Amino acid sequence: MTVDAAPPPPEKPDNFEEVERVPAHMTVRVGDGYLAGDSGFDPLLLADSPKKLMWYREAEIKHARLAMLAAVGWPLSELFDGPLASAFGLPSALLPDGRVPSQLNGGLDTVNSFYWYGIVAAAIFIESKSLDMMFGKKPDDFSPGMLGYDVLGQDSPGLRKAEITNGRIAMVAIVVFAFEEAIFKAPVVKETSIFFKPIWESLGN
C-alpha cells in the first residue's frame, strides 16, 4: 500500500508582491466587513464593484454627517432661537407658529442671504477636501469620509461604526421632523415634547 505524496504548493505568480500590496479599499465588496456598518445588504446590487461601493458609501457618510448636525440643530433652534433673538433685539428666524423654515414648511426665502453664502462656501471647501481624498493618493486604510485629518487622534473601527450607525438614525429622524411639521403644522419640540423638554413639563402639558 502506497501513500500518495502531498501535492506541491501552488506556484506564486510573478506579480505576487504587487498583488499583496493592493489596498483593501480597492478590492472591497458588500458584506466583506471592511466598511463600518456593512451588514451585507444590497438587494438591488447597486454597489457591485469596489468603485461603486466606495462612491455610494462616500455619499452616505456625507448625508449622515449633515443629518446628525440637522437632527441636533432643528430642535435646538426651535427651543432657543426665540429667546436668543429677543435677548439681542433681533427678529426670530422661525416661522410665526414656531416651526423651522424648511422646504416643506416654507420660509427659506426669509433667511439672510449671507447665511447661504457662508453655507455654500463651507460646502465647497469641505467637498474639495473630500474629492482630493477620493481621487488622489489614498492611505492603505482609506475609508470613505476621511478628510485627511483627525484632530483628536481617535479614529478607530468602533468609532467609524458608531458614526455611520448614528448617521443612519439621524437621516431617518430628520425626514420624520420634516414630515411631522408639514403634517401637524406644529414644531417638533411641541408635538413630541417628551424628547426635547423635561419629562415633568411634558407630562404637565
C-alpha positions as CSV (number, residue, x, y, z in Angstrom):
1,M,0.0,0.0,0.0
2,T,1.4,3.3,-1.1
3,V,0.7,6.7,0.3
4,D,0.2,9.4,-2.2
5,A,2.6,12.3,-1.8
6,A,1.1,15.7,-0.8
7,P,0.6,17.9,-3.9
8,P,3.2,20.6,-4.3
9,P,2.2,24.1,-3.2
10,P,0.9,26.3,-5.9
11,E,3.5,28.5,-7.5
12,K,3.3,32.1,-6.7
13,P,2.5,34.4,-9.7
14,D,5.3,36.6,-10.9
15,N,3.4,39.7,-9.6
16,F,2.7,38.1,-6.2
17,E,4.3,41.0,-4.2
18,E,2.3,43.6,-6.2
19,V,-1.0,41.7,-5.6
20,E,-0.2,41.5,-1.9
21,R,0.3,45.3,-1.8
22,V,-3.2,46.1,-3.2
23,P,-5.0,48.1,-0.5
24,A,-8.3,46.6,0.8
25,H,-10.3,49.6,-0.3
26,M,-9.5,48.7,-4.0
27,T,-11.0,45.2,-3.6
28,V,-13.8,45.9,-1.1
29,R,-17.1,44.2,-1.6
30,V,-20.5,44.4,0.1
31,G,-20.5,42.0,3.0
32,D,-16.8,41.6,3.5
33,G,-16.8,43.7,6.6
34,Y,-14.3,46.3,5.5
35,L,-16.6,49.2,5.7
36,A,-18.1,50.2,9.1
37,G,-21.8,49.2,9.4
38,D,-21.6,46.8,6.4
39,S,-24.4,44.3,7.0
40,G,-24.2,42.8,3.5
41,F,-27.4,44.4,2.5
42,D,-27.5,45.4,-1.2
43,P,-30.6,43.6,-2.7
44,L,-30.5,45.7,-5.9
45,L,-26.8,45.1,-6.4
46,L,-26.2,48.8,-6.8
47,A,-22.7,48.5,-5.4
48,D,-21.5,45.6,-7.5
49,S,-17.9,46.9,-7.8
50,P,-15.4,48.4,-5.4
51,K,-15.6,51.7,-7.2
52,K,-19.4,51.9,-7.0
53,L,-19.4,50.8,-3.3
54,M,-16.9,53.4,-2.3
55,W,-18.8,56.1,-4.1
56,Y,-22.1,55.2,-2.5
57,R,-20.5,55.0,0.9
58,E,-19.0,58.4,0.4
59,A,-22.4,59.8,-0.4
60,E,-23.9,58.0,2.6
61,I,-21.4,59.3,5.1
62,K,-21.8,62.9,3.9
63,H,-25.5,62.7,4.2
64,A,-25.2,61.0,7.6
65,R,-22.9,63.8,9.0
66,L,-25.3,66.5,7.7
67,A,-28.3,64.7,9.1
68,M,-26.6,64.4,12.5
69,L,-26.0,68.2,12.5
70,A,-29.5,68.8,11.4
71,A,-31.1,66.4,13.8
72,V,-29.5,68.4,16.7
73,G,-29.8,71.9,15.1
74,W,-33.5,71.6,14.2
75,P,-35.0,71.2,17.7
76,L,-32.3,73.4,19.3
77,S,-33.3,76.3,17.0
78,E,-36.9,75.9,18.0
79,L,-36.1,75.9,21.6
80,F,-33.6,78.7,21.7
81,D,-34.0,80.9,18.6
82,G,-36.9,82.9,20.1
83,P,-35.3,83.6,23.5
84,L,-31.9,84.5,21.9
85,A,-33.4,86.7,19.3
86,S,-35.4,88.5,22.0
87,A,-32.4,88.9,24.2
88,F,-30.3,90.5,21.4
89,G,-33.2,92.5,20.0
90,L,-33.3,90.6,16.7
91,P,-36.2,89.2,14.7
92,S,-36.7,85.4,15.1
93,A,-35.8,83.2,12.1
94,L,-38.6,80.8,12.9
95,L,-42.0,80.8,11.3
96,P,-44.8,82.6,13.3
97,D,-46.0,79.3,14.7
98,G,-42.5,78.4,15.9
99,R,-41.6,75.9,13.2
100,V,-38.2,75.9,11.5
101,P,-38.1,77.2,7.9
102,S,-37.7,74.2,5.5
103,Q,-38.6,73.0,2.0
104,L,-41.9,71.7,3.3
105,N,-42.7,74.4,5.8
106,G,-41.7,77.3,3.6
107,G,-39.9,80.4,4.9
108,L,-36.4,79.7,3.4
109,D,-36.7,82.9,1.4
110,T,-36.6,84.9,4.6
111,V,-33.2,83.6,5.7
112,N,-30.4,86.1,5.4
113,S,-28.5,85.8,2.1
114,F,-25.1,85.9,3.8
115,Y,-26.1,82.7,5.6
116,W,-26.5,80.9,2.3
117,Y,-23.2,82.4,1.0
118,G,-21.4,81.0,4.1
119,I,-23.1,77.6,3.8
120,V,-22.1,77.3,0.1
121,A,-18.5,78.4,0.8
122,A,-18.1,75.9,3.6
123,A,-19.6,73.1,1.4
124,I,-17.2,73.9,-1.4
125,F,-14.2,73.8,0.9
126,I,-15.2,70.5,2.5
127,E,-16.2,69.0,-0.8
128,S,-12.8,69.9,-2.3
129,K,-11.0,68.1,0.6
130,S,-13.3,65.1,0.0
131,L,-12.6,65.0,-3.7
132,D,-8.9,65.3,-3.1
133,M,-9.0,62.2,-0.9
134,M,-11.3,60.3,-3.2
135,F,-9.3,60.8,-6.4
136,G,-5.9,61.5,-5.0
137,K,-3.4,59.1,-3.3
138,K,-5.2,57.3,-0.5
139,P,-3.7,55.7,2.6
140,D,-3.9,51.9,2.7
141,D,-6.6,52.1,5.4
142,F,-8.7,54.6,3.5
143,S,-12.4,54.6,4.2
144,P,-15.0,57.0,2.6
145,G,-15.4,60.1,4.7
146,M,-11.8,60.5,5.5
147,L,-10.7,64.1,5.0
148,G,-7.1,63.8,5.9
149,Y,-7.2,65.0,9.5
150,D,-8.0,63.6,12.9
151,V,-7.6,66.4,15.4
152,L,-8.2,64.2,18.5
153,G,-6.5,61.1,17.0
154,Q,-9.4,58.9,18.0
155,D,-10.1,57.2,14.6
156,S,-10.9,53.5,15.1
157,P,-13.2,50.8,13.7
158,G,-15.5,51.2,16.6
159,L,-15.9,55.0,16.2
160,R,-16.4,54.5,12.4
161,K,-19.2,52.1,13.1
162,A,-20.8,54.4,15.7
163,E,-20.6,57.3,13.3
164,I,-22.4,55.6,10.5
165,T,-25.0,54.0,12.8
166,N,-25.9,57.3,14.4
167,G,-25.8,58.9,11.0
168,R,-28.4,56.5,9.6
169,I,-30.6,57.1,12.6
170,A,-30.2,60.8,12.1
171,M,-31.2,60.6,8.4
172,V,-34.4,58.9,9.4
173,A,-35.0,61.4,12.2
174,I,-34.6,64.5,10.1
175,V,-37.1,63.1,7.5
176,V,-39.5,62.4,10.3
177,F,-39.0,66.0,11.6
178,A,-39.8,67.5,8.2
179,F,-42.9,65.5,7.6
180,E,-44.1,65.8,11.2
181,E,-44.1,69.6,11.0
182,A,-45.6,69.7,7.5
183,I,-48.5,67.4,8.5
184,F,-49.2,68.6,12.0
185,K,-48.3,72.3,11.5
186,A,-46.5,72.4,14.9
187,P,-42.9,72.5,16.0
188,V,-41.4,69.1,16.7
189,V,-40.4,70.3,20.2
190,K,-44.1,70.9,20.9
191,E,-45.6,67.9,19.0
192,T,-43.2,65.4,20.5
193,S,-42.1,67.4,23.5
194,I,-41.2,64.3,25.5
195,F,-38.0,64.1,23.6
196,F,-37.0,67.7,23.9
197,K,-38.3,69.0,27.2
198,P,-38.1,67.8,30.9
199,I,-40.4,64.9,31.4
200,W,-42.3,66.7,34.2
201,E,-43.0,69.6,31.8
202,S,-44.2,67.2,29.0
203,L,-46.5,65.3,31.4
204,G,-47.8,68.5,32.8
205,N,-48.9,69.6,29.4
